[in-house]
Amino acid sequence: MAEKTEDVKQKAKSVEEEKAKKKKRTTSQAKSQKKIHELEEKIKELEETNQQLRDQNLRKIAEFENYKRRTEKEFLAHLENANEGLITELLPVIDDFERFLKHAEEDQASASLREGVELIYKKMINILEKKGLKKMEAVGEEFDAEKHQALMQIDSDTHESGFIVDEHLPGYTLNDKVIRHSQVIVAK
């Protein structure tokens, strides 16, 4: 009987140990499940943060590319029109050359002087044209406030109303930018 009691005690102890192990496993599994759930939540948060940072990075890259393109365009425009001030100051000299050549045609006595000045004038115009200077045509064109400055309006039988009859001072563009408006007389 002592053996039976000992056996029963042993079995009871083993059942108790088994229950304790089972309880420990259940608690451990619950803790593991909780930890897995927490880690899955953390992964979702990190993926969302990662996506937000990726989107933000793409926007910054696009903004930088736009900035780079805009500054390059501004720099090229600045280089293209770097001579604008100098050319604008030379326009009255060109006007003087044109006036001289116009009046020299009437005076045949100074033909060689006129030819020399005309050569100088043509060289200067060629150089300025290579830099992008162009003379605007005005007579016969429709008046455009972006290109022309109206000095007065007159009645005209040859031109329609709003069209340019005569040009007092020629206008010029530098690389398609108006640097001096044509001073014109417009038909009523």
C-alpha positions in Angstrom: 0.0 0.0 0.0 2.8 2.3 0.7 3.8 1.7 -2.9 0.4 2.5 -4.1 0.3 5.7 -2.1 3.7 6.5 -3.5 2.5 5.7 -7.0 -0.6 7.9 -6.6 1.6 10.7 -5.2 3.9 10.3 -8.1 1.0 10.4 -10.6 -0.6 13.3 -8.9 2.8 15.1 -9.0 3.2 14.3 -12.6 -0.4 15.5 -13.4 0.4 18.7 -11.5 3.6 19.1 -13.4 1.8 18.5 -16.6 -0.9 21.1 -15.7 1.8 23.6 -14.8 3.6 22.9 -18.1 0.4 23.2 -20.0 -0.5 26.5 -18.2 3.0 27.8 -18.9 2.7 26.9 -22.6 -0.7 28.6 -22.8 0.7 31.7 -21.2 3.7 31.5 -23.4 1.6 31.1 -26.5 -0.6 34.0 -25.4 2.4 36.2 -24.9 3.8 35.1 -28.2 0.5 35.9 -30.0 0.4 39.3 -28.3 4.0 39.9 -29.3 3.3 38.8 -32.9 0.3 41.2 -33.0 2.4 44.1 -31.7 5.1 43.4 -34.2 2.6 43.2 -37.0 1.2 46.6 -35.9 4.7 48.0 -35.8 5.4 46.7 -39.3 2.3 48.4 -40.6 3.3 51.7 -39.0 6.8 51.4 -40.4 5.5 50.6 -43.9 3.2 53.6 -43.8 6.0 55.8 -42.6 8.2 54.4 -45.3 5.6 55.1 -48.0 5.2 58.7 -46.7 8.9 59.2 -46.8 9.2 57.7 -50.3 6.4 60.1 -51.5 8.0 63.0 -49.8 11.4 62.1 -51.3 9.8 61.9 -54.8 8.2 65.3 -54.4 11.5 66.8 -53.3 13.3 65.3 -56.2 10.7 66.7 -58.6 10.9 70.1 -57.0 14.7 70.1 -57.3 14.5 69.1 -60.9 12.0 72.0 -61.6 14.3 74.4 -59.7 17.3 73.2 -61.7 15.5 73.6 -65.0 14.2 77.0 -64.0 17.6 78.3 -62.9 19.3 77.0 -66.1 16.6 78.7 -68.2 17.1 82.0 -66.3 20.9 81.7 -66.6 20.7 81.1 -70.3 18.3 84.0 -70.7 20.6 86.2 -68.7 23.6 85.2 -70.9 21.5 85.7 -74.0 20.6 89.2 -73.1 23.8 90.2 -71.3 24.6 92.7 -74.0 21.2 94.4 -73.8 22.4 97.5 -72.0 25.3 98.0 -74.3 23.2 97.5 -77.4 20.5 99.8 -76.1 23.1 102.5 -75.7 24.4 102.0 -79.2 21.0 102.4 -80.9 21.2 106.2 -81.0 24.5 105.8 -82.7 22.9 103.6 -85.3 20.2 106.2 -85.7 22.8 108.9 -86.3 24.5 106.7 -88.9 21.2 106.1 -90.7 20.4 109.9 -90.7 23.9 110.7 -92.0 23.6 108.1 -94.8 20.1 109.4 -95.8 21.4 113.0 -96.0 24.7 112.0 -97.7 22.7 110.5 -100.6 21.5 113.9 -101.5 25.0 115.4 -101.5 27.0 113.8 -104.3 30.1 115.8 -103.4 31.0 113.6 -100.4 30.3 110.2 -102.1 33.6 108.6 -100.9 32.9 109.7 -97.3 29.4 108.3 -97.6 30.7 105.0 -98.8 33.2 104.8 -95.9 30.6 105.6 -93.4 28.2 103.1 -95.0 30.8 100.3 -94.7 31.3 101.1 -91.0 27.6 101.1 -90.5 27.1 97.8 -92.2 29.9 96.2 -90.2 28.4 97.4 -87.0 24.9 96.2 -87.9 26.3 92.8 -88.9 28.0 92.4 -85.5 24.9 93.5 -83.6 22.7 91.1 -85.7 25.0 88.2 -84.8 24.3 89.1 -81.2 20.6 88.8 -81.8 19.6 92.4 -82.7 16.8 92.7 -85.3 15.1 95.8 -86.7 11.3 95.7 -86.5 9.3 96.4 -89.6 6.5 98.8 -88.8 5.1 100.7 -91.9 2.0 98.9 -93.2 1.8 96.7 -90.1 -1.2 96.8 -87.7 -0.4 98.8 -84.5 0.7 96.7 -81.6 1.3 98.3 -78.2 3.8 95.6 -77.4 6.0 96.7 -80.3 5.0 100.2 -81.2 4.7 103.6 -79.5 2.1 105.8 -81.3 3.3 109.5 -81.6 0.1 110.6 -83.4 -2.8 109.6 -85.6 -3.5 111.0 -89.0 -6.1 110.5 -91.7 -4.9 108.2 -94.5 -6.3 107.1 -97.8 -3.7 104.4 -98.3 -3.9 102.7 -94.9 -6.8 101.3 -92.9 -7.6 102.5 -89.4 -5.2 101.1 -86.8 -2.4 100.5 -89.3 1.0 102.2 -89.3 1.5 105.0 -91.9 5.0 106.2 -91.1 7.9 105.4 -88.7 9.6 108.2 -86.9 12.2 106.0 -85.1 12.8 102.3 -85.8 12.2 99.7 -83.1 14.5 96.8 -82.3 14.4 93.4 -80.7 17.2 91.5 -79.0 16.6 87.7 -79.1 12.9 88.3 -79.7 12.6 90.7 -76.7 11.6 94.3 -77.6 14.4 96.6 -76.4 13.1 99.7 -78.1 9.6 100.3 -79.4 9.1 101.8 -82.9 7.9 105.3 -82.7 5.1 105.4 -85.3 2.3 107.4 -86.9 -1.0 105.5 -87.0 -3.9 105.9 -89.4 -7.3 107.0 -87.9 
